[in-house]
Amino acid sequence: MMSNAIHDDGTVDLGTPGLKATLDGHVLRVQIDRVEKRNSMTQDMYRGVKRAAILADRDVNIDVLLLTGSADVFCVGGDMGGNAIDDPSLQDEWDPTDHFPFRHLERCSAVVIAAVNGLCYAGGLDIMLHCDFAIATASARFRAPELLRGAPDIFMATRLADWVGVGNAKWIMFAMETFDAERARELGLVQQVVADDDFPAAVDALVANVLLGAPASRGVVKDDMNRQLRQYDGRVFQRSIMNPEMREGMGAFLEKRDPVWPRSSQ
């Protein structure tokens, strides 16, 4: 299945029109490209990122998986407007155990870089948090609005605490404020901030530096470092799908109003 995904011209089929992927030497470049919906992720797009991580992990010739967005948006999260298009080919999964890409991005033996070219909200922030590190444009903006939707995102809560500490993670998730790239760098969310005009060249230079390292040894180091990350319980999110708070949060989002939270004993 994976061998059929790589075409002779270097393009890579990840099973969704929302992702553009190319194999350039030892670099698998994946661009989130759904500009008309601000690069919001359909389920097939999340699965496509997962497929990219699996491909980069299993192909010994791929050293870097680079994830970026299009126009001035990295990703604003999952598509909650009912615009997702079912893809029957998704029945043929490379790994059917997890539809989200987060675990696969961290376990991928290649170095996974988030090149954050603009808005990075919600699920986009989730993707970035599960990459090895991030480079961002000076105009990039970040936000975690999950609790406005009634969504207890355990993936984000766990990795935010790993990256920025518990106090900063609580500020990001509870205050839900939008913050800029310099603030993200101060917090440790991104490791490099570059002027917008210099961004493509800076990304290429960063990738070139990574490629200088020994591939197998780099994978060993990544695996050892990632052992320090806390494990999250994905079942927490699954158990919360469409509970009363999430139904109200999603409804408020679609109706463009403030949520009115139902109150019940815990």
C-alpha positions, -999 to 999 in steps of 0.1 A, spaced: 0 0 0 27 25 9 48 17 -21 19 27 -43 16 61 -25 48 75 -39 46 84 -76 74 88 -101 72 126 -101 78 127 -63 42 134 -53 28 113 -25 -8 102 -22 -20 104 14 -56 96 6 -70 131 9 -72 162 -14 -67 184 17 -30 175 19 -3 180 -7 28 158 -2 60 155 -20 91 134 -14 122 156 -20 154 136 -15 153 125 22 125 149 31 88 142 30 70 176 28 33 177 37 13 209 32 -22 213 47 -40 229 18 -77 236 25 -75 273 24 -112 279 17 -119 264 52 -88 279 68 -70 246 67 -94 230 91 -89 193 93 -114 167 82 -111 132 95 -95 120 63 -69 148 66 -59 137 101 -56 102 88 -35 115 59 -10 131 84 -10 97 102 -1 80 69 27 105 63 42 96 98 39 59 91 56 63 57 84 84 71 89 59 99 91 28 77 111 42 48 147 43 58 154 69 31 132 95 47 150 115 74 126 145 79 89 149 79 80 186 74 45 197 81 33 232 71 2 250 59 -9 271 30 -15 309 26 -13 325 60 -27 295 80 -10 265 94 -42 248 108 -71 261 128 -82 227 141 -108 201 132 -137 209 108 -167 213 131 -190 227 104 -202 195 89 -181 200 58 -161 168 60 -163 145 30 -163 108 36 -136 89 17 -145 53 12 -108 45 6 -102 52 43 -114 17 50 -80 5 38 -59 19 67 -22 15 71 -27 14 108 -64 11 119 -57 13 156 -57 51 158 -73 77 135 -55 106 150 -18 111 140 -4 123 173 11 90 185 25 82 151 42 116 148 60 110 181 70 74 173 82 83 138 119 76 136 123 106 113 126 141 126 92 157 125 92 195 120 63 219 122 68 249 99 41 271 113 34 297 86 4 314 102 -26 307 124 -22 277 146 -52 270 167 -68 240 184 -60 208 164 -33 227 146 -17 233 180 -21 196 188 -3 186 156 26 211 164 29 198 200 34 163 187 62 173 163 98 173 175 101 210 173 87 240 155 98 270 135 72 299 130 67 330 111 67 363 130 30 367 121 20 333 134 -7 333 161 -16 305 186 -47 296 206 -63 267 224 -101 272 223 -110 236 231 -129 244 263 -152 267 244 -164 236 226 -168 215 257 -139 193 245 -115 180 272 -86 175 248 -63 152 268 -37 152 240 -33 189 242 -34 191 280 -7 165 284 17 178 258 12 214 268 22 205 303 53 186 290 64 215 267 56 247 288 49 235 324 17 230 342 11 267 350 16 279 315 -4 250 301 -34 260 324 -31 296 312 -32 286 276 -61 262 280 -82 281 306 -77 317 295 -79 307 258 -61 339 248 -45 343 214 -8 349 216 19 357 191 50 339 179 74 356 202 53 346 232 52 311 219 90 311 217 93 324 252 71 296 264 91 270 246 63 261 222 84 270 191 121 271 189 127 296 162 108 327 149 116 341 115 104 371 96 77 361 71 97 370 40 127 349 53 106 319 63 110 296 33 148 300 33 150 295 71 129 263 69 152 250 41 183 258 62 169 242 93 161 210 73 196 210 58 211 212 93 190 182 105 201 162 75 237 165 85 231 142 115 235 104 114 200 90 107 200 58 128 216 76 158 192 104 155 163 80 157 177 64 189 181 99 205 146 108 196 132 76 210 151 81 243 140 117 246 104 109 240 104 83 268 104 114 291 70 124 278 39 116 298 14 91 286 -21 103 280 -53 83 281 -70 88 248 -102 71 261 -109 103 281 -117 121 249 -136 92 234 -158 90 265 -165 127 263 -177 127 226 -210 145 224 -217 147 261 -240 176 271 -212 202 273 -198 192 239 -232 194 223 -237 229 237 -202 240 228 -205 228 192 -239 243 189 -227 276 202 -198 275 177 -221 268 148 -246 294 159 -218 320 166 -229 327 202 -215 322 237 -222 288 252 -246 283 280 -231 254 300 -255 228 315 -249 223 352 -250 189 368 -233 171 397 -200 154 388 
